[in-house]
Amino acid sequence: MINIKVLNFRTITVILYGLFLLSIIYPTIHKPGLMLSIIVFCLYFIVMFFWERSIIYDSKSVIINLFFGFWIIWTLLSMFWAINQDVITTYLIYNIFYFTIAFIFSQESTLKNFFDYIRFFFTLVIILYLAISIWEMLTWNHLPNSRFVKMQVFTFKPTAVFSNENDNASILMLYFPIGLFYLKRSKNIIVKFVSIAMMFLSLFIIILNGARLAILTIFLILPLYWLFFTGKLTKILTIIFLILALLIVSFYWTDHYYLAKDYIEFQFSTLSTETQNVLSSSIEVRIELMNKSFDALIKTWGFGVGSGNFDFFMNPVKSIKTGGIIKNHNLFLEILSNNGIILAVTFIYLIVSSGIFYLKMVFKKSELGLHYLLMILFFIASSIIPSSIMGYHIFWIMLIYALFGYREVHIEKTKDACPTN
């Protein structure tokens, strides 16, 4: 039996960790919060390992924790061959932080309602980002860290707490699996309606921001989900909300409505017509960045150039064909070029194996399996939209949430298998 004093202290450390974690909501002030979270995690680890002497683990959680632990070691080792050692310190803090999240998930995700708390937390974060985005669209003002403020440009494109509009679109895109989960599982009609409203508003912002990969992903997946995985009530609520939203916006925000309408029509009209100019074609730039990522891997014999060092590998000469762009714009290529083939292959294994498991659960009629499969798919798409997500820790929390989702699936499967009196 766990000592009640130990349990209370453990609970306090988790709560403190969560409070310091709130700093991730605003990326430019996250570093003090990260350091405090890591310090509190050390106390948590001492309680779990030396006081309770009970570490919860299974084969999948061990692999996840080993991956993030090995990433820390590899980042330290890469100091010996990295072009710039200073940036590695920042990435080392990030890696330690991701390990703390993975470890706490591995220990706490067996507790009742743990995953519900994570979904609720993420929903509150998205509500905050949406509120800021609405303010930006209506006033054409932005928060200080927005690139539009630095450029002294006034635009209706919302960046929320991020530096550019693509980052905002990427994180809003990750809400869709959560919103669809509430639509499917909640019995509260208000929760269903709010979920629909948040998804429609997120989609509207994503289209305004011109995040085309996000638009394509959503328009490929959502109609299929709406047709085959939703009930009659959800279908009716969706149609009602769409009609009401169009009427309210067109009557009360006429100028904004026509401006947004023209811009959305422009986005769809140019969706399949990328220019052939290398400097302006996002597709050709991404292909060139892919080539440079493999070039960095080959020139370092598969070890990678060191965490955060791809930017320095892309010197002015190498970045001519990418129009001056020096970041990978693809998480998988970023890990491959910076950290080498071992970490990249392990990371891909974690993503693919989780996706395959959830797909198998979908065939077994598991609603949670479908939810986590969507989380994996949307994460893959959202991780290759921004220039980099290494400093945006909310992405990593939701990835780890998706990786550990197998536990909630197993818990539900066990409940369904148990006969009820």
C-alpha positions as a Markdown table, in Angstrom:
| # | Residue | x | y | z |
|---|---|---|---|---|
| 1 | Met | 0.0 | 0.0 | 0.0 |
| 2 | Ile | 1.3 | 3.5 | -0.9 |
| 3 | Asn | 2.0 | 5.7 | 2.1 |
| 4 | Ile | -0.6 | 8.5 | 2.1 |
| 5 | Lys | 2.2 | 11.1 | 2.8 |
| 6 | Val | 4.1 | 9.9 | -0.1 |
| 7 | Leu | 1.0 | 10.0 | -2.3 |
| 8 | Asn | 0.3 | 13.6 | -1.2 |
| 9 | Phe | 3.9 | 14.7 | -1.9 |
| 10 | Arg | 3.8 | 13.0 | -5.3 |
| 11 | Thr | 0.5 | 14.7 | -6.1 |
| 12 | Ile | 1.9 | 18.1 | -5.1 |
| 13 | Thr | 4.9 | 17.6 | -7.3 |
| 14 | Val | 2.7 | 16.7 | -10.3 |
| 15 | Ile | 0.5 | 19.8 | -9.7 |
| 16 | Leu | 3.6 | 22.0 | -9.4 |
| 17 | Tyr | 5.0 | 20.5 | -12.6 |
| 18 | Gly | 1.7 | 21.2 | -14.3 |
| 19 | Leu | 1.6 | 24.8 | -13.1 |
| 20 | Phe | 5.1 | 25.5 | -14.4 |
| 21 | Leu | 4.1 | 23.8 | -17.6 |
| 22 | Leu | 1.6 | 26.6 | -18.3 |
| 23 | Ser | 4.6 | 28.7 | -19.4 |
| 24 | Ile | 4.5 | 26.7 | -22.7 |
| 25 | Ile | 1.3 | 28.6 | -23.6 |
| 26 | Tyr | 3.3 | 31.6 | -24.5 |
| 27 | Pro | 6.5 | 30.4 | -26.2 |
| 28 | Thr | 8.6 | 33.5 | -25.6 |
| 29 | Ile | 8.5 | 33.1 | -21.8 |
| 30 | His | 8.8 | 29.3 | -21.6 |
| 31 | Lys | 12.4 | 28.9 | -20.5 |
| 32 | Pro | 12.0 | 29.8 | -16.8 |
| 33 | Gly | 9.0 | 27.5 | -16.7 |
| 34 | Leu | 10.9 | 24.7 | -18.3 |
| 35 | Met | 13.7 | 24.9 | -15.8 |
| 36 | Leu | 11.3 | 24.9 | -12.8 |
| 37 | Ser | 9.4 | 22.0 | -14.3 |
| 38 | Ile | 12.7 | 20.0 | -14.6 |
| 39 | Ile | 13.6 | 20.8 | -11.0 |
| 40 | Val | 10.2 | 19.7 | -9.8 |
| 41 | Phe | 10.5 | 16.5 | -11.9 |
| 42 | Cys | 13.7 | 15.7 | -10.0 |
| 43 | Leu | 11.7 | 15.7 | -6.8 |
| 44 | Tyr | 9.0 | 13.6 | -8.4 |
| 45 | Phe | 11.6 | 11.1 | -9.6 |
| 46 | Ile | 13.1 | 10.8 | -6.1 |
| 47 | Val | 9.7 | 10.1 | -4.6 |
| 48 | Met | 8.9 | 7.4 | -7.3 |
| 49 | Phe | 12.3 | 5.7 | -7.3 |
| 50 | Phe | 13.7 | 6.1 | -3.8 |
| 51 | Trp | 10.7 | 6.5 | -1.6 |
| 52 | Glu | 7.9 | 4.6 | -3.3 |
| 53 | Arg | 10.3 | 2.2 | -5.0 |
| 54 | Ser | 7.7 | 1.5 | -7.6 |
| 55 | Ile | 8.2 | 2.4 | -11.3 |
| 56 | Ile | 5.4 | 1.6 | -13.6 |
| 57 | Tyr | 6.5 | 0.3 | -17.0 |
| 58 | Asp | 5.7 | -1.9 | -19.9 |
| 59 | Ser | 7.5 | -2.6 | -23.1 |
| 60 | Lys | 6.1 | 0.3 | -25.1 |
| 61 | Ser | 6.6 | 2.9 | -22.3 |
| 62 | Val | 10.2 | 1.6 | -21.9 |
| 63 | Ile | 10.9 | 2.2 | -25.6 |
| 64 | Ile | 9.4 | 5.7 | -25.5 |
| 65 | Asn | 11.4 | 6.7 | -22.4 |
| 66 | Leu | 14.6 | 5.2 | -23.8 |
| 67 | Phe | 14.1 | 7.2 | -27.0 |
| 68 | Phe | 13.8 | 10.5 | -25.2 |
| 69 | Gly | 16.6 | 9.5 | -22.7 |
| 70 | Phe | 18.9 | 8.5 | -25.6 |
| 71 | Trp | 18.1 | 11.8 | -27.3 |
| 72 | Ile | 19.6 | 13.7 | -24.3 |
| 73 | Ile | 22.8 | 11.6 | -24.4 |
| 74 | Trp | 23.1 | 12.0 | -28.2 |
| 75 | Thr | 22.6 | 15.8 | -27.9 |
| 76 | Leu | 25.5 | 15.9 | -25.3 |
| 77 | Leu | 27.7 | 13.8 | -27.5 |
| 78 | Ser | 27.0 | 15.9 | -30.6 |
| 79 | Met | 28.9 | 18.8 | -28.9 |
| 80 | Phe | 32.1 | 17.1 | -30.0 |
| 81 | Trp | 31.3 | 17.5 | -33.7 |
| 82 | Ala | 28.6 | 20.2 | -33.9 |
| 83 | Ile | 29.3 | 23.4 | -35.8 |
| 84 | Asn | 27.8 | 25.6 | -33.0 |
| 85 | Gln | 28.0 | 24.3 | -29.5 |
| 86 | Asp | 26.0 | 27.2 | -27.9 |
| 87 | Val | 22.7 | 26.3 | -29.5 |
| 88 | Ile | 23.0 | 22.7 | -28.3 |
| 89 | Thr | 22.5 | 23.9 | -24.7 |
| 90 | Thr | 19.0 | 25.2 | -25.6 |
| 91 | Tyr | 18.1 | 21.9 | -27.4 |
| 92 | Leu | 19.5 | 19.9 | -24.4 |
| 93 | Ile | 17.0 | 21.7 | -22.1 |
| 94 | Tyr | 14.2 | 20.8 | -24.6 |
| 95 | Asn | 15.3 | 17.2 | -24.7 |
| 96 | Ile | 15.4 | 16.9 | -20.9 |
| 97 | Phe | 12.0 | 18.5 | -20.8 |
| 98 | Tyr | 10.5 | 16.1 | -23.3 |
| 99 | Phe | 11.9 | 13.2 | -21.3 |
| 100 | Thr | 10.3 | 14.5 | -18.1 |
| 101 | Ile | 6.9 | 14.6 | -19.9 |
| 102 | Ala | 7.3 | 11.1 | -21.2 |
| 103 | Phe | 8.3 | 9.7 | -17.8 |
| 104 | Ile | 5.4 | 11.4 | -16.0 |
| 105 | Phe | 3.0 | 10.1 | -18.6 |
| 106 | Ser | 4.4 | 6.6 | -18.2 |
| 107 | Gln | 3.8 | 6.8 | -14.4 |
| 108 | Glu | 0.5 | 8.7 | -14.2 |
| 109 | Ser | -1.4 | 7.6 | -17.3 |
| 110 | Thr | -2.7 | 4.5 | -15.5 |
| 111 | Leu | -4.7 | 6.7 | -13.2 |
| 112 | Lys | -8.4 | 7.2 | -13.7 |
| 113 | Asn | -9.3 | 10.2 | -15.9 |
| 114 | Phe | -5.7 | 11.1 | -16.6 |
| 115 | Phe | -6.3 | 11.3 | -20.4 |
| 116 | Asp | -9.5 | 13.3 | -19.8 |
| 117 | Tyr | -7.4 | 15.9 | -17.9 |
| 118 | Ile | -4.9 | 16.2 | -20.8 |
| 119 | Arg | -7.7 | 16.6 | -23.4 |
| 120 | Phe | -9.4 | 19.3 | -21.2 |
| 121 | Phe | -6.0 | 21.1 | -20.7 |
| 122 | Phe | -5.4 | 21.2 | -24.4 |
| 123 | Thr | -8.9 | 22.4 | -25.1 |
| 124 | Leu | -8.4 | 25.3 | -22.7 |
| 125 | Val | -5.2 | 26.2 | -24.5 |
| 126 | Ile | -6.9 | 26.2 | -27.9 |
| 127 | Ile | -9.7 | 28.3 | -26.5 |
| 128 | Leu | -7.1 | 30.9 | -25.5 |
| 129 | Tyr | -5.4 | 30.8 | -28.9 |
| 130 | Leu | -8.7 | 31.1 | -30.6 |
| 131 | Ala | -9.7 | 34.1 | -28.5 |
| 132 | Ile | -6.4 | 35.9 | -29.3 |
| 133 | Ser | -6.9 | 35.0 | -33.0 |
| 134 | Ile | -10.4 | 36.5 | -33.0 |
| 135 | Trp | -9.1 | 39.7 | -31.5 |
| 136 | Glu | -6.4 | 39.8 | -34.2 |
| 137 | Met | -8.9 | 39.3 | -37.0 |
| 138 | Leu | -11.2 | 42.0 | -35.7 |
| 139 | Thr | -8.6 | 44.6 | -34.8 |
| 140 | Trp | -5.7 | 43.7 | -37.1 |
| 141 | Asn | -3.4 | 44.0 | -34.1 |
| 142 | His | -1.0 | 41.3 | -32.9 |
| 143 | Leu | 1.0 | 40.2 | -29.8 |
| 144 | Pro | 4.6 | 41.6 | -29.6 |
| 145 | Asn | 6.3 | 38.4 | -30.8 |
| 146 | Ser | 4.3 | 38.2 | -34.0 |
| 147 | Arg | 6.4 | 38.6 | -37.2 |
| 148 | Phe | 3.8 | 41.1 | -38.4 |
| 149 | Val | 4.6 | 43.5 | -35.5 |
| 150 | Lys | 8.3 | 43.2 | -36.2 |
| 151 | Met | 7.6 | 43.9 | -39.9 |
| 152 | Gln | 5.2 | 46.7 | -39.0 |
| 153 | Val | 2.5 | 45.1 | -41.1 |
| 154 | Phe | -1.2 | 45.2 | -40.2 |
| 155 | Thr | -3.1 | 42.2 | -41.4 |
| 156 | Phe | -6.1 | 40.1 | -40.5 |
| 157 | Lys | -4.0 | 36.9 | -40.4 |
| 158 | Pro | -3.9 | 35.7 | -36.8 |
| 159 | Thr | -0.6 | 34.5 | -35.3 |
| 160 | Ala | -1.9 | 34.1 | -31.7 |
| 161 | Val | 1.1 | 33.6 | -29.3 |
| 162 | Phe | 3.3 | 32.4 | -32.1 |
| 163 | Ser | 5.7 | 34.3 | -34.4 |
| 164 | Asn | 3.9 | 33.5 | -37.7 |
| 165 | Glu | 0.6 | 32.3 | -39.0 |
| 166 | Asn | 1.7 | 28.8 | -40.0 |
| 167 | Asp | 2.6 | 27.9 | -36.4 |
| 168 | Asn | -0.8 | 29.0 | -35.3 |
| 169 | Ala | -2.5 | 27.0 | -38.0 |
| 170 | Ser | -0.5 | 23.9 | -37.1 |
| 171 | Ile | -1.5 | 23.9 | -33.4 |
| 172 | Leu | -5.1 | 24.7 | -34.2 |
| 173 | Met | -5.0 | 21.7 | -36.6 |
| 174 | Leu | -4.2 | 19.4 | -33.6 |
| 175 | Tyr | -7.5 | 20.2 | -31.9 |
| 176 | Phe | -9.5 | 18.4 | -34.5 |
| 177 | Pro | -9.0 | 14.9 | -33.1 |
| 178 | Ile | -9.9 | 16.3 | -29.7 |
| 179 | Gly | -13.0 | 18.0 | -31.0 |
| 180 | Leu | -14.1 | 15.0 | -32.9 |
| 181 | Phe | -13.6 | 12.9 | -29.7 |
| 182 | Tyr | -15.9 | 15.2 | -27.8 |
| 183 | Leu | -18.4 | 15.0 | -30.6 |
| 184 | Lys | -18.4 | 11.3 | -30.5 |
| 185 | Arg | -18.1 | 10.5 | -26.8 |
| 186 | Ser | -19.8 | 13.4 | -25.0 |
| 187 | Lys | -23.5 | 13.1 | -24.1 |
| 188 | Asn | -23.7 | 16.8 | -23.4 |
| 189 | Ile | -25.2 | 18.7 | -26.3 |
| 190 | Ile | -23.5 | 22.0 | -25.2 |
| 191 | Val | -20.1 | 20.2 | -25.3 |
| 192 | Lys | -20.9 | 18.9 | -28.8 |
| 193 | Phe | -21.9 | 22.4 | -30.0 |
| 194 | Val | -18.8 | 24.1 | -28.5 |
| 195 | Ser | -16.6 | 21.4 | -30.1 |
| 196 | Ile | -18.2 | 22.0 | -33.5 |
| 197 | Ala | -17.8 | 25.8 | -33.1 |
| 198 | Met | -14.1 | 25.5 | -32.2 |
| 199 | Met | -13.4 | 23.2 | -35.2 |
| 200 | Phe | -15.2 | 25.5 | -37.6 |
| 201 | Leu | -13.4 | 28.6 | -36.2 |
| 202 | Ser | -10.0 | 26.7 | -36.3 |
| 203 | Leu | -10.7 | 25.7 | -39.9 |
| 204 | Phe | -11.6 | 29.3 | -40.9 |
| 205 | Ile | -8.3 | 30.6 | -39.3 |
| 206 | Ile | -6.3 | 27.8 | -41.0 |
| 207 | Ile | -7.7 | 28.7 | -44.4 |
| 208 | Leu | -7.1 | 32.5 | -43.8 |
| 209 | Asn | -3.5 | 31.7 | -42.9 |
| 210 | Gly | -3.0 | 29.8 | -46.1 |
| 211 | Ala | -1.6 | 26.6 | -44.4 |
| 212 | Arg | -2.3 | 24.4 | -47.4 |
| 213 | Leu | -1.1 | 21.1 | -46.1 |
| 214 | Ala | -3.4 | 21.6 | -43.1 |
| 215 | Ile | -6.3 | 22.5 | -45.4 |
| 216 | Leu | -5.7 | 19.4 | -47.5 |
| 217 | Thr | -5.4 | 17.1 | -44.5 |
| 218 | Ile | -8.6 | 18.4 | -42.9 |
| 219 | Phe | -10.6 | 18.3 | -46.1 |
| 220 | Leu | -9.5 | 14.7 | -46.8 |
| 221 | Ile | -10.2 | 13.4 | -43.3 |
| 222 | Leu | -13.2 | 15.4 | -41.9 |
| 223 | Pro | -15.8 | 14.5 | -44.6 |
| 224 | Leu | -15.0 | 10.8 | -44.2 |
| 225 | Tyr | -15.2 | 11.0 | -40.5 |
| 226 | Trp | -18.5 | 13.1 | -40.7 |
| 227 | Leu | -20.1 | 10.5 | -43.1 |
| 228 | Phe | -19.0 | 7.3 | -41.5 |
| 229 | Phe | -18.2 | 7.9 | -37.8 |
| 230 | Thr | -20.8 | 10.4 | -36.6 |
| 231 | Gly | -24.4 | 9.9 | -35.5 |
| 232 | Lys | -27.5 | 11.7 | -36.7 |
| 233 | Leu | -27.4 | 14.3 | -33.9 |
| 234 | Thr | -23.9 | 15.3 | -34.7 |
| 235 | Lys | -24.7 | 15.7 | -38.4 |
| 236 | Ile | -27.7 | 17.8 | -37.7 |
| 237 | Leu | -25.8 | 20.0 | -35.2 |
| 238 | Thr | -23.0 | 20.5 | -37.7 |
| 239 | Ile | -25.4 | 21.7 | -40.4 |
| 240 | Ile | -27.2 | 24.0 | -38.0 |
| 241 | Phe | -24.0 | 25.5 | -36.7 |
| 242 | Leu | -22.7 | 26.1 | -40.2 |
| 243 | Ile | -25.9 | 27.9 | -41.3 |
| 244 | Leu | -26.0 | 30.0 | -38.1 |
| 245 | Ala | -22.3 | 30.9 | -38.3 |
| 246 | Leu | -22.6 | 32.1 | -42.0 |
| 247 | Leu | -25.7 | 34.2 | -41.2 |
| 248 | Ile | -24.2 | 35.8 | -38.1 |
| 249 | Val | -20.9 | 36.6 | -39.7 |
| 250 | Ser | -22.4 | 37.9 | -43.0 |
| 251 | Phe | -24.9 | 40.2 | -41.1 |
| 252 | Tyr | -22.8 | 41.5 | -38.2 |
| 253 | Trp | -19.2 | 41.5 | -39.7 |
| 254 | Thr | -20.0 | 42.3 | -43.3 |
| 255 | Asp | -16.6 | 43.8 | -44.2 |
| 256 | His | -14.7 | 41.0 | -42.5 |
| 257 | Tyr | -17.0 | 38.5 | -44.1 |
| 258 | Tyr | -16.3 | 39.6 | -47.7 |
| 259 | Leu | -12.6 | 40.1 | -47.1 |
| 260 | Ala | -12.3 | 36.6 | -45.7 |
| 261 | Lys | -14.5 | 35.2 | -48.5 |
| 262 | Asp | -12.3 | 36.7 | -51.2 |
| 263 | Tyr | -9.2 | 35.5 | -49.5 |
| 264 | Ile | -10.5 | 32.0 | -49.1 |
| 265 | Glu | -11.6 | 31.8 | -52.7 |
| 266 | Phe | -8.1 | 32.9 | -53.7 |
| 267 | Gln | -6.5 | 30.2 | -51.5 |
| 268 | Phe | -8.6 | 27.4 | -53.1 |
| 269 | Ser | -8.1 | 28.8 | -56.6 |
| 270 | Thr | -4.3 | 28.6 | -56.2 |
| 271 | Leu | -4.2 | 25.4 | -54.2 |
| 272 | Ser | -3.1 | 23.3 | -57.1 |
| 273 | Thr | -1.2 | 25.8 | -59.1 |
| 274 | Glu | 2.2 | 26.3 | -57.4 |
| 275 | Thr | 4.6 | 28.5 | -59.4 |
| 276 | Gln | 7.6 | 27.0 | -61.1 |
| 277 | Asn | 10.0 | 29.6 | -59.7 |
| 278 | Val | 12.2 | 27.9 | -57.1 |
| 279 | Leu | 12.3 | 30.9 | -54.9 |
| 280 | Ser | 8.5 | 31.1 | -54.6 |
| 281 | Ser | 7.4 | 27.5 | -54.9 |
| 282 | Ser | 7.0 | 25.9 | -51.5 |
| 283 | Ile | 7.1 | 22.4 | -53.0 |
| 284 | Glu | 10.4 | 22.9 | -54.8 |
| 285 | Val | 11.9 | 24.7 | -51.7 |
| 286 | Arg | 10.9 | 21.7 | -49.5 |
| 287 | Ile | 12.4 | 19.3 | -52.0 |
| 288 | Glu | 15.7 | 21.3 | -51.9 |
| 289 | Leu | 15.6 | 21.3 | -48.1 |
| 290 | Met | 15.1 | 17.5 | -48.2 |
| 291 | Asn | 18.2 | 17.2 | -50.4 |
| 292 | Lys | 20.2 | 19.4 | -48.1 |
| 293 | Ser | 19.0 | 17.4 | -45.0 |
| 294 | Phe | 20.3 | 14.1 | -46.6 |
| 295 | Asp | 23.5 | 15.9 | -47.6 |
| 296 | Ala | 24.0 | 16.9 | -43.9 |
| 297 | Leu | 23.4 | 13.3 | -42.9 |
| 298 | Ile | 25.9 | 11.8 | -45.5 |
| 299 | Lys | 28.6 | 14.3 | -44.7 |
| 300 | Thr | 28.5 | 13.4 | -41.0 |
| 301 | Trp | 28.5 | 9.6 | -41.7 |
| 302 | Gly | 24.9 | 9.3 | -40.4 |
| 303 | Phe | 25.6 | 11.0 | -37.1 |
| 304 | Gly | 23.9 | 14.3 | -37.9 |
| 305 | Val | 25.3 | 17.8 | -37.6 |
| 306 | Gly | 24.2 | 18.2 | -34.0 |
| 307 | Ser | 21.0 | 19.4 | -32.3 |
| 308 | Gly | 19.9 | 22.7 | -33.8 |
| 309 | Asn | 23.0 | 22.9 | -36.1 |
| 310 | Phe | 21.2 | 22.4 | -39.5 |
| 311 | Asp | 20.7 | 26.1 | -39.6 |
| 312 | Phe | 24.5 | 26.6 | -39.4 |
| 313 | Phe | 25.1 | 23.8 | -41.9 |
| 314 | Met | 22.9 | 25.8 | -44.4 |
| 315 | Asn | 25.4 | 28.5 | -45.0 |
| 316 | Pro | 24.5 | 31.5 | -47.4 |
| 317 | Val | 25.8 | 29.5 | -50.4 |
| 318 | Lys | 23.7 | 26.4 | -49.7 |
| 319 | Ser | 20.6 | 28.4 | -49.0 |
| 320 | Ile | 20.6 | 30.2 | -52.4 |
| 321 | Lys | 18.3 | 27.5 | -53.9 |
| 322 | Thr | 15.9 | 27.6 | -50.9 |
| 323 | Gly | 15.5 | 31.4 | -51.1 |
| 324 | Gly | 17.4 | 32.0 | -47.8 |
| 325 | Ile | 15.4 | 29.4 | -45.9 |
| 326 | Ile | 17.7 | 27.6 | -43.5 |
| 327 | Lys | 15.3 | 25.4 | -41.4 |
| 328 | Asn | 14.1 | 21.9 | -42.4 |
| 329 | His | 10.4 | 22.7 | -42.3 |
| 330 | Asn | 9.9 | 19.0 | -41.5 |
| 331 | Leu | 10.3 | 17.5 | -38.1 |
| 332 | Phe | 11.4 | 14.1 | -39.4 |
| 333 | Leu | 14.1 | 15.7 | -41.6 |
| 334 | Glu | 15.1 | 17.9 | -38.7 |
| 335 | Ile | 15.8 | 14.9 | -36.5 |
| 336 | Leu | 17.5 | 13.1 | -39.3 |
| 337 | Ser | 19.9 | 15.9 | -40.2 |
| 338 | Asn | 20.6 | 17.1 | -36.7 |
| 339 | Asn | 20.6 | 13.9 | -34.7 |
| 340 | Gly | 21.4 | 11.2 | -37.2 |
| 341 | Ile | 19.9 | 8.0 | -38.6 |
| 342 | Ile | 19.5 | 6.0 | -35.3 |
| 343 | Leu | 17.3 | 8.6 | -33.6 |
| 344 | Ala | 15.4 | 9.3 | -36.8 |
| 345 | Val | 14.6 | 5.6 | -37.4 |
| 346 | Thr | 13.6 | 5.1 | -33.8 |
| 347 | Phe | 11.3 | 8.1 | -33.9 |
| 348 | Ile | 9.7 | 6.9 | -37.1 |
| 349 | Tyr | 9.2 | 3.5 | -35.6 |
| 350 | Leu | 7.4 | 5.0 | -32.6 |
| 351 | Ile | 5.1 | 6.9 | -34.8 |
| 352 | Val | 4.4 | 4.1 | -37.3 |
| 353 | Ser | 4.0 | 1.3 | -34.8 |
| 354 | Ser | 1.5 | 3.5 | -32.8 |
| 355 | Gly | -0.4 | 4.3 | -36.0 |
| 356 | Ile | -0.6 | 0.6 | -36.9 |
| 357 | Phe | -1.8 | -0.4 | -33.4 |
| 358 | Tyr | -4.5 | 2.2 | -33.5 |
| 359 | Leu | -5.5 | 1.2 | -37.0 |
| 360 | Lys | -6.0 | -2.4 | -35.8 |
| 361 | Met | -8.1 | -1.0 | -32.9 |
| 362 | Val | -10.3 | 0.9 | -35.5 |
| 363 | Phe | -11.0 | -2.4 | -37.3 |
| 364 | Lys | -12.1 | -3.8 | -33.9 |
| 365 | Lys | -14.6 | -0.9 | -33.6 |
| 366 | Ser | -12.6 | 1.0 | -31.0 |
| 367 | Glu | -13.6 | 4.7 | -30.8 |
| 368 | Leu | -10.5 | 5.5 | -28.8 |
| 369 | Gly | -8.4 | 3.7 | -31.4 |
| 370 | Leu | -9.9 | 6.0 | -34.0 |
| 371 | His | -9.2 | 9.1 | -31.9 |
| 372 | Tyr | -5.5 | 8.3 | -31.3 |
| 373 | Leu | -5.1 | 7.3 | -35.0 |
| 374 | Leu | -6.3 | 10.7 | -35.9 |
| 375 | Met | -4.0 | 12.3 | -33.4 |
| 376 | Ile | -1.0 | 10.5 | -35.1 |
| 377 | Leu | -2.1 | 11.5 | -38.6 |
| 378 | Phe | -2.8 | 15.1 | -37.6 |
| 379 | Phe | 0.5 | 15.3 | -35.8 |
| 380 | Ile | 2.4 | 14.1 | -38.8 |
| 381 | Ala | 0.8 | 16.8 | -41.0 |
| 382 | Ser | 1.2 | 19.6 | -38.4 |
| 383 | Ser | 4.8 | 18.8 | -37.8 |
| 384 | Ile | 5.9 | 19.5 | -41.3 |
| 385 | Ile | 4.1 | 22.9 | -41.7 |
| 386 | Pro | 6.2 | 25.2 | -39.4 |
| 387 | Ser | 9.9 | 25.8 | -39.9 |
| 388 | Ser | 10.5 | 23.8 | -36.7 |
| 389 | Ile | 8.4 | 22.7 | -33.7 |
| 390 | Met | 11.4 | 22.0 | -31.4 |
| 391 | Gly | 10.6 | 25.1 | -29.3 |
| 392 | Tyr | 6.9 | 24.7 | -29.3 |
| 393 | His | 6.4 | 22.2 | -26.5 |
| 394 | Ile | 2.6 | 21.9 | -26.7 |
| 395 | Phe | 3.2 | 19.8 | -29.9 |
| 396 | Trp | 5.4 | 17.4 | -27.9 |
| 397 | Ile | 2.9 | 17.1 | -25.1 |
| 398 | Met | 0.2 | 16.1 | -27.6 |
| 399 | Leu | 2.6 | 13.7 | -29.4 |
| 400 | Ile | 3.5 | 12.0 | -26.1 |
| 401 | Tyr | -0.3 | 11.9 | -25.3 |
| 402 | Ala | -0.8 | 10.1 | -28.6 |
| 403 | Leu | 2.0 | 7.7 | -28.0 |
| 404 | Phe | 0.7 | 6.7 | -24.6 |
| 405 | Gly | -2.9 | 6.5 | -25.8 |
| 406 | Tyr | -2.5 | 2.7 | -26.1 |
| 407 | Arg | -3.0 | 2.5 | -22.3 |
| 408 | Glu | -6.4 | 4.2 | -22.5 |
| 409 | Val | -7.3 | 1.9 | -25.3 |
| 410 | His | -6.3 | -1.2 | -23.3 |
| 411 | Ile | -8.2 | 0.1 | -20.2 |
| 412 | Glu | -11.4 | 0.6 | -22.3 |
| 413 | Lys | -10.9 | -2.8 | -23.9 |
| 414 | Thr | -10.5 | -4.4 | -20.5 |
| 415 | Lys | -13.7 | -2.8 | -19.3 |
| 416 | Asp | -15.6 | -4.0 | -22.3 |
| 417 | Ala | -14.4 | -7.5 | -21.8 |
| 418 | Cys | -15.4 | -7.6 | -18.1 |
| 419 | Pro | -19.0 | -8.8 | -17.7 |
| 420 | Thr | -21.3 | -6.6 | -15.8 |
| 421 | Asn | -23.9 | -7.7 | -13.3 |
